[in-house]
Amino acid sequence: MRNFTILDILFIILALIPSTLLAQVVISKPSLGFTQACASSSFNSYDVTFSFSPDGSLEASNQFIIELSDGNGSFANATTVYSSNAGAITTSPVTLNFAIPEETAGEGYKVRVKSTAPAATSSASNAFAAYYKIQDSPFSINNLIETGVYCQGGSYLLTIDNPGGAMNDSPLQYPNLTFNWYRETSPTTSVFVASGESLEVSNPGTYFVETNYGTCTSNSFSNRVTVSEASSDTSSSSISSSLGNPYCSTNGPTTLSAINGKAYQWFKDGVEIEGATEQMYETNEAGTYSVRIDLDNCSASASIDLVNTDFTSEINVDERNLLPSNETLMVEVTTTAVNPIFEWYLNDTLISGAIENSYEVSQEGNYKVVVQQTQGCTAAQELSFTVTEPFPNVANIPNVITPNGDGVNDTWVIPQEYVSGTNTQVMVLSSQGKVVLDTTDYQNNWPENELSFKDVNPVYYYIIKTPNQKIKKGSITVLR
C-alpha cells in the first residue's frame, strides 16, 4: 500500500477544485480624483483610481466597468459611465476617466468598479455631489425691472422670464431644473426663502433666484429685484426695454415691459395708446412712454424716454445729375454714423479703393454709396444717384429723323425744356393713331427699336404738353 505525502494530498485537492474558483480577482475601493462633479458643456471629465490583484488573474476578454449610483448612493438602477475594451487593462493600479450624464443632480452619488472575467465588484466610493449644469448663465426675472410694488396687505409675484432667446437664456427652457429663491440680508449675504419657478412676496426686500445645483457653484442666477409696499395710493416704478435703451431700431421693434399688476394703460408722449392694455407694449418708435398700472387696491406709474441709436446720412447732389464732357462731380456724404465705413458702387459694381466719405465722379452711370455704422447700433444705409451727360441744346423741334445707325440724327432730339427732368409729357403717334411713345421722362431716344418701313417714308405725329399746359404739335417724317 502506497503512503501519500502531504504534497501528494495537496495536488489531489487542487485537482478537485473547479478552475472557476481558482481564477478570482479582488478590486479595491475606488479613489476619487475630485471632491465634486460640477459638469457643464465646457467640462465633463472625472478620474477614478483603483487596484486589483492578483495581476495574472484577468482573462483575455475581461472588461472593467465603472457604475454610477443614483443621487442617494443606491446602485439598484446603476448607470454605466465607462467600459474598457476587452483585455485592454492588464496591470494595476488603474486610473480611468468618465463623464456624468446630463440628468445627474444630487448630493450623494457614488461609483464602483466591476470586472467581467472573472466577475468581481468593488465596494462603493465615498459619496460626492454631482450636477450637470445644463444652463450656466445669468437670466432675468421681473422683465429685468429692478423694482416691484404691492398694496398694503397684498403681495407681489416674482417670476422667471420665459421664453428664452438671444437676450435671455431662460432656465425654464430646461424642464428638469429646480430653483431656489433668496432675500438679501446685506450686500454680501442672503437667506433662503423658498423653491419654485415663482415667488409670492409679501415682505419688502431685495430678492433673487438661483438654479438649484446644490453645493456646486454656477453662473445660473437672476438679477436682483427690490420689492416694496406702496406708501400711498400711487407709487412709482420703471419700464424695461427688451433691446435696451438706447436701442437699435434696425434690429426690429423693442418690447417695453411694466411690473406685474391687474390692469395696464400705455401712453406715448402723454397721449393714450388705444388698445395698449397689456403688461408689455411693442414699438419701433422713439419717444416718451408711460404706463398706468392697477395694483388692485392701489396703483403705480412708470415712464421711459426711449431713444434709438440709428443714424442719418445725406449726399450733396440731386437724385439725377448732368455731367458735361471732360468735367467731374464731387459727391460728399454727411452722416451721424459712429465710426462709419463707406462703399461706393457704379452700376452695382464696387468701386475699388473708394472708401472715403467723398468720391469724384467722372463718368455717366447709376451710383450708390453704402454707409455702415460699426459701433453701437450696427446698421447700414444706401444713398443712390444717377449721372448723365446733358441733352443736346437744340433750338427747334425737328420734323425729320434718319435712324440708319450712322450716329447723325438717328433719334428724335428735342429742346432741353421738354426732356427728362422737366416733367413734360411727350407723345408720339403713328399715322393710324396708335400711341408708340408716352412719357414724362423723355431721354431723346426715340425710336429705341428699329421701325417698320411699310411706307416709303412713314410719318408720325407728336404732342408735347408742358406742366403749365402749353402744347406743341407736329409731324415727324422718318427717312431711310
KEVEXKE-60426 format. One record per residue (C-alpha): residue in one letter; z, x, y. Coordinates in nm, 4 decimals. Each point is the difference from the previous one (the first is absolute). Example, Ala and Ser with C-alpha at 12.3 -4.5 7.8 and 13.67 -1.06 7.14 Angstrom:
REM residues 2
A | 0.7800 | 1.2300 | -0.4500
S | -0.0660 | 0.1370 | 0.3440
END
This chain:
REM residues 480
M | 0.0000 | 0.0000 | 0.0000
R | -0.1062 | 0.1318 | 0.3456
N | 0.2660 | 0.0613 | 0.2626
F | -0.1102 | -0.1202 | 0.3545
T | 0.0991 | 0.2038 | 0.2977
I | 0.0875 | -0.1515 | 0.3362
L | -0.3402 | 0.1145 | 0.1318
D | -0.1753 | -0.1847 | -0.2838
I | 0.1919 | -0.3198 | 0.0832
L | -0.0926 | 0.0301 | 0.3713
F | -0.3706 | 0.0275 | -0.0822
I | 0.0238 | -0.3063 | -0.2215
I | 0.1698 | -0.2019 | 0.2760
L | -0.2600 | 0.1012 | 0.2595
A | -0.2797 | -0.0954 | -0.2389
L | 0.1480 | -0.3479 | -0.0372
I | 0.0349 | -0.0663 | 0.3817
P | -0.3046 | -0.1843 | 0.1512
S | -0.2054 | 0.2170 | 0.2334
T | 0.0361 | -0.2607 | 0.2746
L | 0.3724 | 0.0681 | 0.0136
L | -0.0565 | 0.3726 | 0.0391
A | -0.2466 | -0.0384 | 0.2945
Q | 0.2309 | -0.1110 | 0.2792
V | 0.0289 | 0.0869 | 0.3704
V | 0.2793 | -0.0417 | 0.2514
I | -0.0914 | -0.0706 | 0.3668
S | 0.2493 | 0.0774 | 0.2747
K | 0.1002 | -0.2332 | 0.2824
P | -0.2715 | 0.0149 | 0.2699
S | 0.0879 | 0.1920 | 0.3152
L | -0.1417 | -0.1490 | 0.3215
G | -0.1705 | 0.2156 | 0.2613
F | 0.0844 | -0.2559 | 0.2710
T | 0.2865 | -0.2239 | 0.1141
Q | -0.2081 | -0.2993 | 0.1115
A | -0.3567 | -0.1107 | -0.0717
C | -0.1176 | -0.1307 | 0.3397
A | -0.3732 | -0.0240 | -0.0668
S | -0.2916 | -0.1092 | 0.2190
S | -0.3791 | 0.0234 | 0.0063
S | 0.0352 | 0.3530 | 0.1427
F | 0.2564 | 0.1291 | -0.2534
N | 0.0794 | -0.1069 | -0.3571
S | 0.0834 | 0.3034 | -0.2167
Y | 0.3301 | 0.0693 | -0.1786
D | 0.1099 | 0.2720 | -0.2475
V | 0.2218 | -0.0377 | -0.3067
T | 0.1114 | 0.2891 | -0.2241
F | 0.1244 | -0.0129 | -0.3614
S | 0.0416 | 0.2203 | -0.3068
F | -0.0629 | -0.0630 | -0.3692
S | 0.0872 | 0.1843 | -0.3198
P | -0.0940 | 0.1416 | -0.2338
D | -0.3295 | 0.1165 | 0.1539
G | -0.1838 | 0.0023 | -0.3314
S | 0.0849 | -0.3557 | -0.0985
L | -0.2797 | -0.1688 | 0.2001
E | -0.3074 | -0.1225 | -0.1850
A | -0.3509 | 0.0628 | 0.1332
S | -0.0399 | -0.3656 | 0.1015
N | 0.3240 | -0.0180 | 0.1970
Q | 0.0099 | -0.1490 | 0.3491
F | 0.2835 | 0.0000 | 0.2485
I | 0.0483 | -0.3252 | 0.1918
I | 0.2079 | -0.0691 | 0.3126
E | 0.1327 | -0.3542 | 0.0318
L | 0.1370 | -0.1629 | 0.3167
S | 0.2733 | -0.2622 | -0.0257
D | 0.0337 | -0.3074 | 0.2206
G | 0.2012 | 0.0100 | 0.3220
N | 0.3225 | -0.0538 | -0.1948
G | -0.0531 | 0.2890 | -0.2421
S | -0.1091 | -0.2144 | -0.2982
F | -0.2795 | 0.1221 | -0.2282
A | -0.0486 | -0.3409 | -0.1650
N | -0.3352 | -0.0287 | 0.1802
A | -0.0585 | 0.3645 | 0.0770
T | -0.3112 | 0.1161 | 0.1865
T | -0.1888 | 0.3061 | -0.1221
V | -0.0617 | 0.2260 | 0.3001
Y | -0.1260 | 0.3090 | -0.1859
S | -0.1628 | 0.0855 | -0.3359
S | -0.0978 | 0.3527 | -0.0975
N | -0.3125 | 0.0821 | -0.1971
A | 0.0483 | 0.0408 | -0.3768
G | 0.1291 | 0.3471 | -0.0811
A | -0.0111 | 0.1135 | 0.3639
I | 0.3715 | 0.0862 | 0.0216
T | 0.1363 | 0.2488 | -0.2549
T | 0.2714 | 0.2013 | 0.1743
S | 0.3285 | -0.0883 | 0.1653
P | 0.1234 | -0.0578 | 0.2708
V | -0.2600 | -0.2348 | 0.1575
T | -0.0524 | -0.1252 | 0.3573
L | -0.2207 | -0.3057 | 0.0332
N | -0.1161 | -0.1978 | 0.3037
F | -0.0296 | -0.3771 | 0.0354
A | -0.0661 | -0.2687 | 0.2620
I | 0.1887 | -0.3268 | 0.0420
P | -0.1837 | -0.3377 | -0.0112
E | -0.0634 | -0.1894 | 0.3267
E | 0.2339 | -0.2838 | -0.0989
T | 0.2988 | 0.2362 | -0.0325
A | 0.3010 | -0.1077 | 0.2098
G | 0.3649 | 0.0575 | -0.0907
E | 0.3029 | 0.2284 | 0.0111
G | 0.0732 | 0.0548 | -0.3739
Y | -0.3121 | 0.1361 | -0.1669
K | 0.0137 | 0.2528 | -0.2850
V | -0.2538 | 0.1906 | -0.2090
R | 0.0025 | 0.1174 | -0.3597
V | -0.2286 | 0.2190 | -0.2120
K | -0.1470 | -0.0902 | -0.3386
S | -0.2000 | 0.1982 | -0.2563
T | -0.2397 | -0.1574 | -0.2508
A | -0.0261 | 0.2527 | -0.2853
P | 0.2720 | 0.0262 | -0.0993
A | 0.1366 | -0.3067 | 0.1795
A | 0.3000 | 0.0684 | 0.2217
T | 0.1518 | -0.1355 | 0.3202
S | 0.2163 | 0.1733 | 0.2542
S | 0.2999 | -0.1500 | 0.1715
A | -0.0598 | -0.1565 | 0.3418
S | -0.0031 | 0.2051 | 0.3183
N | 0.2388 | -0.0481 | 0.2862
A | -0.0685 | -0.3146 | 0.2043
F | -0.2075 | 0.0290 | 0.3176
A | -0.1348 | -0.2261 | 0.2753
A | -0.3755 | -0.0600 | -0.0150
Y | -0.2261 | -0.1932 | 0.2378
Y | -0.3748 | -0.0040 | 0.0545
K | -0.0452 | -0.0508 | 0.3753
I | -0.3189 | -0.2069 | -0.0023
Q | 0.0428 | -0.0625 | 0.3738
D | 0.1433 | 0.2911 | 0.1974
S | -0.0850 | -0.0514 | 0.3675
P | 0.1614 | -0.1804 | 0.2951
F | -0.0763 | -0.3712 | 0.0336
S | 0.0689 | -0.2718 | 0.2562
I | 0.2278 | -0.3015 | 0.0271
N | 0.0146 | -0.2694 | 0.2699
N | -0.3629 | 0.0818 | 0.0955
L | 0.1278 | 0.3302 | 0.1451
I | 0.1901 | -0.1896 | 0.2705
E | 0.3198 | 0.1873 | 0.0757
T | 0.2121 | -0.3095 | 0.0712
G | 0.0964 | -0.3350 | -0.1472
V | 0.1999 | -0.2861 | 0.1526
Y | 0.1871 | -0.2947 | -0.1487
C | 0.1805 | -0.2902 | 0.1657
Q | 0.3778 | -0.0257 | -0.0025
G | 0.1122 | -0.1022 | -0.3472
G | -0.3474 | 0.0630 | -0.1420
S | -0.1754 | 0.2891 | -0.1748
Y | -0.3139 | 0.2140 | 0.0145
L | -0.2322 | 0.0716 | -0.2933
L | -0.1181 | 0.3589 | -0.0473
T | -0.2973 | 0.0420 | -0.2333
I | -0.2150 | 0.2838 | -0.1281
D | -0.3475 | -0.0268 | 0.1523
N | -0.2813 | -0.0869 | -0.2379
P | -0.2821 | 0.0329 | -0.0911
G | -0.0414 | 0.3725 | 0.0169
G | -0.2933 | 0.1778 | 0.1533
A | -0.1092 | 0.3112 | 0.1849
M | 0.2707 | -0.0558 | 0.2611
N | 0.2805 | -0.0913 | -0.2414
D | 0.0422 | 0.1064 | -0.3638
S | 0.2132 | -0.3016 | -0.0858
P | 0.2175 | 0.0511 | -0.3111
L | -0.0412 | -0.3716 | -0.0734
Q | -0.3397 | 0.0977 | -0.1434
Y | 0.1898 | 0.1421 | -0.3002
P | 0.1746 | -0.2881 | -0.1837
N | 0.2396 | 0.2183 | -0.2035
L | 0.1762 | 0.1466 | 0.3027
T | 0.3407 | -0.1154 | 0.1244
F | 0.1586 | 0.0497 | 0.3416
N | 0.3381 | 0.0738 | 0.1581
W | 0.0929 | -0.1089 | 0.3543
Y | 0.2400 | 0.1958 | 0.2223
R | 0.1765 | -0.0430 | 0.3331
E | 0.0557 | 0.3035 | 0.2199
T | 0.3621 | 0.0919 | 0.0734
S | -0.0928 | 0.3023 | 0.2131
P | -0.3178 | 0.1919 | 0.0850
T | 0.0375 | 0.1902 | -0.3302
T | 0.1888 | -0.2392 | -0.2313
S | -0.0604 | -0.3431 | -0.1481
V | 0.1438 | -0.2465 | -0.2511
F | -0.1715 | -0.1928 | -0.2771
V | -0.0387 | -0.3731 | 0.0783
A | -0.2131 | -0.1644 | -0.2686
S | -0.3023 | 0.0327 | -0.2288
G | -0.3247 | -0.1944 | 0.0177
E | -0.3329 | -0.0326 | 0.1810
S | 0.1625 | -0.1641 | 0.3047
L | 0.3389 | -0.0124 | 0.1718
E | 0.1654 | -0.2928 | 0.1802
V | 0.1972 | 0.1566 | 0.2876
S | 0.2898 | -0.1854 | 0.1606
N | 0.1847 | 0.3003 | 0.1444
P | -0.1312 | 0.2095 | 0.2915
G | -0.1043 | 0.3526 | -0.0894
T | -0.2826 | 0.2381 | -0.0792
Y | -0.1555 | -0.0516 | -0.3438
F | -0.2560 | 0.1707 | -0.2216
V | -0.1133 | -0.0081 | -0.3636
E | -0.0858 | 0.2652 | -0.2588
T | -0.1889 | -0.0197 | -0.3262
N | 0.2536 | 0.0338 | -0.2814
Y | -0.0600 | 0.3356 | -0.1639
G | 0.3653 | 0.0428 | -0.0927
T | 0.1361 | 0.3471 | 0.0607
C | -0.3497 | 0.1379 | 0.0583
T | -0.0815 | 0.0564 | 0.3663
S | -0.3274 | -0.1366 | 0.1345
N | -0.2019 | -0.0761 | 0.3124
S | -0.0278 | -0.3684 | -0.0903
F | 0.2074 | -0.1509 | 0.2802
S | -0.0569 | -0.2402 | 0.2879
N | 0.0334 | 0.0073 | 0.3765
R | 0.3344 | -0.0995 | 0.1565
V | 0.0474 | -0.3494 | 0.1477
T | 0.2866 | -0.0884 | 0.2325
V | 0.1050 | -0.3628 | -0.0456
S | 0.2146 | -0.1705 | 0.2627
E | 0.1518 | -0.3410 | 0.0655
A | -0.1457 | -0.1829 | 0.3003
S | 0.2428 | 0.0067 | 0.2928
S | -0.1822 | -0.2773 | 0.1910
D | -0.2519 | -0.2771 | -0.0589
T | -0.2867 | 0.2465 | 0.0438
S | -0.0064 | 0.3613 | -0.1232
S | -0.2595 | 0.2716 | 0.0440
S | -0.1877 | 0.1648 | -0.2844
S | -0.3156 | 0.2055 | -0.0457
I | -0.3530 | -0.0245 | -0.1419
S | -0.1701 | 0.2497 | -0.2319
S | -0.3727 | 0.0811 | -0.0189
S | -0.1374 | 0.0820 | -0.3463
L | -0.2380 | 0.2617 | 0.1470
G | 0.2591 | 0.1353 | 0.2404
N | -0.0006 | -0.0175 | 0.3779
P | -0.2252 | 0.1252 | 0.1504
Y | -0.2391 | -0.1008 | -0.2772
C | -0.3636 | 0.0713 | -0.0777
S | -0.2022 | -0.3220 | 0.0221
T | -0.2964 | 0.1596 | -0.1799
N | 0.2171 | -0.0030 | -0.3143
G | 0.0062 | -0.3790 | 0.0148
P | 0.2638 | -0.2462 | 0.1193
T | 0.3697 | 0.0819 | 0.0022
T | 0.2695 | -0.2373 | -0.1236
L | 0.2899 | -0.0769 | 0.2313
S | 0.3227 | -0.0930 | -0.1793
A | 0.3213 | -0.1647 | 0.1178
I | 0.3440 | -0.0105 | -0.1633
N | 0.0837 | -0.2671 | -0.2586
G | 0.0588 | -0.3468 | 0.1434
K | -0.0580 | -0.3715 | -0.0545
A | -0.2969 | -0.0492 | 0.2378
Y | -0.2170 | 0.2035 | 0.2389
Q | -0.2254 | -0.0312 | 0.3048
W | -0.2132 | 0.2902 | 0.1225
F | -0.1229 | 0.0642 | 0.3553
K | -0.2570 | 0.2392 | 0.1526
D | 0.0428 | 0.1057 | 0.3606
G | 0.2421 | -0.2891 | 0.0442
V | -0.2406 | -0.2654 | -0.1354
E | 0.0841 | -0.1846 | -0.3213
I | -0.2392 | 0.0827 | -0.2858
E | -0.1028 | -0.3256 | -0.1625
G | 0.0770 | -0.0110 | -0.3737
A | 0.1871 | 0.3356 | 0.0026
T | 0.3185 | -0.1285 | -0.1622
E | 0.0543 | 0.2422 | -0.2902
Q | 0.2221 | 0.3057 | -0.0288
M | -0.3073 | 0.2234 | 0.0309
Y | -0.2945 | -0.0087 | 0.2412
E | -0.3232 | 0.1972 | -0.0442
T | -0.1895 | 0.1250 | 0.3031
N | -0.2566 | 0.2586 | 0.1073
E | 0.0639 | -0.0346 | 0.3720
A | 0.2344 | 0.1993 | 0.2194
G | 0.2457 | -0.1914 | 0.2170
T | 0.3598 | -0.1074 | 0.0381
Y | 0.1058 | -0.2086 | -0.2993
S | 0.3254 | -0.1889 | -0.0342
V | 0.1501 | -0.2330 | -0.2562
R | 0.2697 | -0.2640 | 0.0076
I | 0.1991 | -0.0127 | -0.3254
D | 0.2068 | -0.2976 | -0.1127
L | 0.3038 | 0.1281 | -0.1922
D | 0.1283 | -0.3505 | -0.0776
N | 0.3101 | -0.0322 | 0.2224
C | -0.1189 | 0.2591 | 0.2522
S | -0.3193 | 0.1811 | 0.0911
A | -0.1422 | 0.3455 | 0.0665
S | -0.2887 | 0.1347 | 0.2037
A | -0.1993 | 0.3203 | -0.0234
S | -0.2987 | 0.1605 | 0.1704
I | -0.2340 | 0.2966 | -0.0355
D | -0.2457 | 0.1578 | 0.2425
L | -0.2802 | 0.0611 | -0.2506
V | -0.2311 | 0.2854 | 0.0971
N | -0.3123 | 0.1250 | -0.1765
T | -0.1171 | 0.3587 | 0.0150
D | -0.3745 | -0.0666 | -0.0094
F | -0.2117 | 0.1905 | 0.2501
T | -0.2840 | -0.0770 | 0.2377
S | -0.3253 | 0.1898 | 0.0479
E | -0.3003 | -0.0340 | 0.2314
I | -0.3132 | 0.1937 | 0.0901
N | -0.1526 | 0.0592 | 0.3426
V | -0.3493 | -0.1357 | -0.0841
D | -0.1518 | -0.3424 | -0.0514
E | -0.0876 | -0.1532 | -0.3346
R | -0.3677 | 0.0701 | 0.0816
N | -0.1075 | 0.3070 | 0.1934
L | -0.3360 | 0.1322 | 0.1258
L | -0.0628 | 0.3733 | -0.0254
P | -0.3081 | 0.1402 | 0.1759
S | -0.1807 | 0.2878 | -0.1674
N | 0.1521 | 0.3465 | 0.0449
E | 0.3320 | -0.1457 | 0.1174
T | 0.3402 | -0.0281 | -0.1736
L | 0.2840 | -0.2502 | 0.0022
M | 0.3643 | 0.1164 | -0.0151
V | 0.2109 | -0.2513 | -0.1934
E | 0.3808 | 0.0243 | 0.0208
V | 0.2731 | -0.1830 | -0.1912
T | 0.3302 | -0.0948 | 0.1595
T | 0.2696 | -0.0941 | -0.2546
T | 0.3738 | -0.0546 | -0.0336
A | -0.0084 | 0.1157 | -0.3642
V | 0.2628 | 0.2543 | -0.1010
N | -0.1508 | 0.3304 | -0.1189
P | -0.3493 | -0.1534 | -0.0292
I | -0.2952 | 0.1194 | -0.2070
F | -0.3572 | -0.0707 | 0.1171
E | -0.3140 | -0.0383 | -0.2120
W | -0.3418 | -0.0640 | 0.1599
Y | -0.2937 | -0.1569 | -0.1839
L | -0.3715 | -0.0382 | 0.0761
N | -0.1773 | -0.2718 | -0.1982
D | 0.3023 | -0.0087 | -0.2390
T | -0.0258 | 0.3750 | -0.0717
L | 0.3004 | 0.2180 | 0.0866
I | -0.0840 | 0.2476 | 0.2768
S | 0.1207 | 0.3391 | -0.1209
G | 0.2441 | 0.1732 | 0.2345
A | 0.0432 | -0.3025 | 0.2297
I | 0.3816 | -0.0267 | -0.0137
E | 0.1017 | -0.0198 | 0.3669
N | 0.0640 | -0.3081 | 0.2140
S | -0.3365 | 0.0517 | 0.1722
Y | -0.3591 | 0.0472 | -0.1167
E | -0.3196 | 0.0808 | 0.1903
V | -0.2801 | -0.2315 | -0.1160
S | -0.3525 | 0.1394 | 0.0250
Q | -0.2065 | -0.2321 | -0.2199
E | -0.0553 | -0.3664 | -0.0701
G | 0.1870 | -0.1830 | -0.2750
N | 0.2917 | -0.2143 | -0.1062
Y | 0.3268 | 0.1853 | 0.0621
K | 0.3611 | -0.0614 | -0.0909
V | 0.3255 | 0.1908 | 0.0301
V | 0.2932 | -0.0552 | -0.2376
V | 0.3446 | 0.0664 | 0.1487
Q | 0.2850 | 0.0538 | -0.2471
Q | 0.3707 | 0.0032 | 0.0889
T | 0.1733 | 0.2407 | -0.2384
Q | 0.3675 | -0.0440 | 0.0925
G | 0.2187 | -0.3089 | -0.0136
C | -0.2321 | -0.2940 | -0.0555
T | -0.2903 | 0.1637 | -0.1844
A | -0.3071 | -0.2041 | 0.0922
A | -0.3606 | 0.0353 | 0.1129
Q | -0.2241 | -0.1600 | 0.2626
E | -0.3791 | 0.0077 | 0.0323
L | -0.1942 | -0.0055 | 0.3264
S | -0.3801 | -0.0475 | -0.0056
F | -0.2837 | 0.0391 | 0.2518
T | -0.3773 | 0.0467 | -0.0010
V | -0.2202 | 0.2386 | 0.1944
T | -0.3702 | -0.0647 | 0.0617
E | -0.2657 | 0.1338 | 0.2320
P | -0.0744 | -0.2169 | 0.3052
F | -0.2860 | -0.2424 | -0.0334
P | -0.3178 | 0.0959 | 0.1914
N | 0.0103 | -0.1266 | 0.3560
V | -0.3280 | -0.1920 | 0.0165
A | -0.0784 | -0.2056 | 0.3065
N | -0.1844 | -0.2949 | -0.1563
I | -0.0053 | -0.2047 | -0.3195
P | -0.3035 | 0.1201 | -0.1972
N | -0.2428 | -0.2520 | -0.1517
V | -0.1773 | 0.2396 | -0.2378
I | 0.1358 | 0.2203 | -0.2828
T | -0.1772 | 0.2212 | -0.2522
P | 0.2239 | 0.0433 | -0.3111
N | -0.2157 | 0.2607 | -0.1729
G | 0.2670 | 0.2654 | -0.0519
D | -0.1261 | 0.2496 | 0.2536
G | 0.3280 | -0.0043 | 0.1935
V | -0.1585 | -0.1534 | 0.3089
N | 0.0538 | -0.3678 | 0.0849
D | 0.0979 | -0.0722 | -0.3628
T | 0.2714 | -0.2496 | 0.0986
W | 0.0466 | -0.2517 | 0.2777
V | 0.2052 | 0.1905 | 0.2604
I | 0.1384 | -0.2168 | 0.2819
P | 0.1964 | 0.0832 | 0.3184
Q | 0.3626 | 0.1143 | -0.0422
E | 0.1341 | -0.3137 | 0.1712
Y | -0.0890 | -0.2005 | -0.3135
V | 0.0938 | 0.2310 | -0.2873
S | 0.3181 | 0.0577 | -0.2049
G | 0.3176 | -0.0168 | 0.2050
T | -0.1277 | -0.2541 | 0.2536
N | 0.0643 | -0.3099 | -0.2173
T | -0.3556 | -0.1176 | 0.0653
Q | -0.1642 | -0.2303 | -0.2557
V | -0.3372 | 0.1311 | -0.1164
M | -0.2240 | -0.2248 | -0.2132
V | -0.3443 | 0.0735 | -0.1471
L | -0.2109 | -0.2779 | -0.1568
S | -0.3240 | 0.0042 | -0.1953
S | -0.3054 | -0.1927 | 0.1205
Q | 0.1052 | -0.2727 | -0.2458
G | 0.3396 | -0.0284 | 0.1696
K | 0.2010 | 0.1788 | -0.2734
V | 0.2960 | 0.2000 | 0.1350
V | -0.0359 | 0.3621 | -0.1169
L | 0.2728 | 0.1487 | 0.2247
D | 0.3085 | -0.1518 | 0.1629
T | 0.2758 | 0.2345 | 0.1211
T | 0.2361 | 0.0760 | 0.2877
D | 0.0107 | 0.3656 | -0.1039
Y | -0.3629 | 0.1069 | 0.0259
Q | -0.0568 | 0.3653 | -0.0896
N | -0.3628 | 0.0379 | 0.1188
N | -0.0936 | 0.0079 | -0.3674
W | -0.2320 | -0.2961 | -0.0636
P | -0.1904 | -0.0083 | -0.2251
E | 0.2294 | 0.1789 | -0.2493
N | -0.2298 | -0.0882 | -0.2938
E | -0.3748 | 0.0165 | -0.0350
L | -0.1715 | -0.3119 | 0.1369
S | -0.2582 | -0.2009 | -0.1941
F | -0.3395 | 0.0130 | 0.1693
K | -0.1536 | -0.3310 | -0.1074
D | -0.1539 | -0.0128 | 0.3452
V | -0.1881 | 0.2889 | 0.1508
N | 0.2532 | 0.0419 | 0.2828
P | 0.2886 | -0.2434 | -0.0578
V | 0.1796 | -0.1392 | 0.3026
Y | 0.3781 | -0.0610 | 0.0229
Y | 0.2037 | -0.1649 | 0.2725
Y | 0.3323 | 0.1052 | 0.1471
I | 0.2847 | -0.1766 | 0.1795
I | 0.2631 | 0.2098 | 0.1763
K | 0.3128 | -0.1781 | 0.1302
T | 0.2614 | 0.1953 | 0.1997
P | 0.3732 | -0.0886 | 0.0059
N | -0.0506 | -0.1642 | 0.3421
Q | -0.2742 | -0.2181 | -0.1548
K | -0.3025 | 0.1762 | 0.1552
I | -0.2968 | -0.0387 | -0.2353
K | -0.3063 | 0.2185 | -0.0538
K | -0.2918 | -0.1167 | -0.2197
G | -0.3226 | 0.1603 | -0.1046
S | -0.2219 | 0.1159 | -0.2865
I | -0.0282 | 0.3155 | -0.2075
T | -0.3318 | 0.1029 | -0.1500
V | 0.0200 | 0.2277 | -0.3025
L | -0.2888 | 0.2460 | -0.0325
R | -0.0811 | 0.2015 | -0.3063
END
